[in-house]
Amino acid sequence: MSIEIGKKTNIPSYPNIQKDVLITYPEPPKDLTQGKFMDLIKYFGPGAILASITIGSGEVFFASRGGAIFGYAILWCFMLGAVMKGVQTYTANRYITLTGEHPMNRWAYIFPGPKGWFPLLMGILSIFCFPFWQGGISSLLGTLLSKNFAFFSTQIWASLLILGAFSLFMAGGYDAMEKAQTAIVGTMVVALLVAVVAAKPDWLQVLIGSFIPTIPSYEPWIAAKYPSIAGRPVWVEVVTYLGAIGGGTYDYIGYTGLMREKGWGVLGREDLDQIRDYLDGLQEGQRIPLSEDPEEVRKGLAWAKAPFMDNLVSFVLLVIFTIGFMVNGAVILNTAQLVPANNDMLTHQAKFLTQIHPMLVYLYYLAVFCALFGTIYGCYMGYVYTTYETFAPVSRKIKELGFKGIKLPVSLYIALGGLVAVWTGLNPVAIITPASILGGVLTGGIWCLAMYWTDRKMMPKSYQLGTAASVLLIISGIVMTILGIIAVLQYLKVL
């Protein structure tokens, strides 16, 4: 049977592409070609899973903690992190939509050295982080449940949460996951907006803290009341926040993989497997053979609006959550000299709503439970995709098994590894810190630099990122790499 991929035509600018084969696009829906915002908003889907996975850890706990410790002064760091990670994920999601292959697959070929060493490095560092996040977030929620329902210990509650989420994930599918996580995010939005309005923050200080960088430092009362926090290097504390907010590479490899579920762009072609095999055979120096016919470019860039909108809505929500929890931390907890730490990692945040009425504590508990359980639940979907996209470029067997074929063993690794992390008895901050620094910041910087190189080396000029996106990608890569290295060295007490 012959393989036909789109149109066949001469390619004078890329003469060494075999058989002059060009990849073309399905006709995009009118919603994408017209580009009206209210029409594009319906393409928010995979981003709901990303948002619910990351909100539980980064925003509920670490944003509140950052506001409690540093006040408004550190808002700029969270805003910078959201922008950098938004650029990181969008460029990868755009690439898979336009080409049909995950960036991890291309990285198996374009870097000098043994095939697949780079995606394996990125992926293994990410997979190493899975149990830390699953155990750490489960312990966070387990601590809250044990304080309010004392008949179980933190470890038992956390174990029940891990196993319960595992069971639900194995029984459900992508559609159920997306709907559930969208509902969870909606619940959190309602609760948070109520809390922010009630806090009555100094909005001028919010603006100053968001856009004028200042070097953070611990106030004297931190050393007096929380010596364990004061003993952590400031940049380890700050970079841990940066890594937790919005997720990390361990989430993003899977988030990009989730684009396959939507069938946008080349991912919607019936001969996608043949296209992927064809791309695997490209020789050194060849670009992705996308048709540069103006009509095909129009269709391709129209399809790129879908991941852009999904990414935009997801990160706008993350920014809203981050500012909301951090502002409440600065207004309420910093003033009262209370920091989410030790056994009170989620207790103090109840004040965000009880200042309005004591009965709203139940809304807080519902929202936090939804957020954290959504994270525990969503980790399975995201991390299975992360594992698949890591090993598929270097293992034909994994590629053939697909997502469904590795779903059970990877989910068992996440669950069992999370249980081990829970029963070590370490507090969630200690469990999460190395994962946040490595997977949330350092590998994110490396990812951005690799994505810029891939865009310039592999994409035809008509499809390359614009100047603004390219500059943001380079800056994000440099900043996250440097901050990650500094935090690792400080964590290891080298600096």
Number of C-alpha atoms within 10 A of each C-alpha: 3 4 9 13 17 17 13 14 11 13 16 9 8 15 11 15 19 14 11 15 19 21 20 25 24 17 14 18 11 12 19 19 16 11 14 11 11 9 12 20 16 12 21 20 25 28 26 26 30 28 28 33 28 25 28 28 27 26 27 26 28 28 30 30 30 27 27 27 28 20 26 26 23 26 29 19 21 27 19 17 25 21 17 24 28 21 24 27 26 20 24 26 27 28 24 24 27 26 25 24 27 25 26 28 22 19 21 23 22 19 16 11 10 9 15 23 16 22 25 22 13 20 24 16 17 25 25 16 25 24 23 27 27 28 33 27 29 29 32 25 25 27 28 22 19 17 15 12 13 12 11 15 15 25 21 18 22 30 23 15 25 26 18 15 21 21 13 14 21 13 9 10 11 14 11 13 19 20 13 19 27 20 15 25 24 16 17 23 17 12 18 23 14 14 24 20 12 15 20 11 17 11 10 9 14 20 13 15 20 19 15 12 14 13 9 15 15 13 13 10 13 19 13 10 13 16 11 12 17 19 10 13 16 17 19 22 20 23 27 25 27 29 30 30 30 33 25 27 30 31 29 27 29 25 24 28 26 22 23 19 13 15 15 25 28 23 23 16 18 11 14 17 13 14 21 15 11 15 19 15 11 16 13 9 12 17 20 21 22 22 23 18 11 10 11 17 18 18 20 28 19 21 25 24 20 28 30 21 20 21 27 18 19 23 23 15 20 26 20 15 25 27 24 27 29 31 31 31 33 29 21 23 24 21 12 11 15 20 25 20 18 16 14 15 23 21 17 17 26 18 20 26 23 17 15 15 9 11 11 18 18 13 17 22 18 15 23 25 19 21 27 26 24 26 27 32 27 26 28 29 26 23 25 26 26 28 24 25 27 28 21 23 24 18 12 10 11 18 16 10 13 14 20 10 14 16 20 16 11 21 20 14 16 27 25 18 19 26 26 15 24 30 15 11 12 15 19 24 21 11 23 25 23 19 25 29 30 26 29 32 33 27 23 31 28 19 26 28 19 20 24 22 17 20 21 15 16 18 20 17 13 16 21 17 18 10 9 8 16 21 13 17 26 20 16 25 27 18 17 27 22 15 20 29 15 19 27 20 13 16 18 9 9 9 10
